[in-house]
Amino acid sequence: MGLKCKEPYSVSLAYHSLGNLAYFKNNFPVALRYYLASLKLSEQLGDYRRVARTLNNIGSLYMELSNTNKAEEYYQKSLELHKQLGDPLLVAELSNNLANIYQAKGLTMNALHYYLNALTVFREKGSAYDVSTALNNIGTIYNERGQYQKAIPYLMESYQIDVKMKDEKSTLP
């Protein structure tokens, strides 16, 4: 419907939505084509919220394809826009995504920086799951670095949150 009406904002939303549908169906080439069309039109319209969301979706798509360099590129662009738009929770979520990439690349100090920034926001505005995940990731990094005394408080707090959430998967041995 949005593509037929020719109204630019509706067309941009339609492209974005079609990209999401293709992504959920694991049809990544089609998803990327729709996301890029939405991105181009949204940039022309100055719809920076949609640009930021689309950049984030493209980053996630590249993560699915295990292309961490491209994912990092798109997440960074999205992060910068979300910072300008003043959305701290989305900034934290993108920081967490970037931290995951840096951790996978072995850049633990970068990962730690982004996880700690995300944790600060998650504690204020995020869900218990977000807080627990960030705590666990920080604890894991310290553990891998042999900094066990630093790791234990993060891992313990994560575990306690998981128990409170009655997250059966995370409390299994």
Secondary structure, 3 states (H helix, E strand, C coil): CHHHHCCHHHHHHHHHHHHHHHHHCCCHHHHHHHHHHHHHHHHHHCCHHHHHHHHHHHHHHHHHCCCHHHHHHHHHHHHHHHHHHCCHHHHHHHHHHHHHHHHHCCCHHHHHHHHHHHHHHHHHHCCHHHHHHHHHHHHHHHHHCCCHHHHHHHHHHHHHHHHHCCCHHHHCC
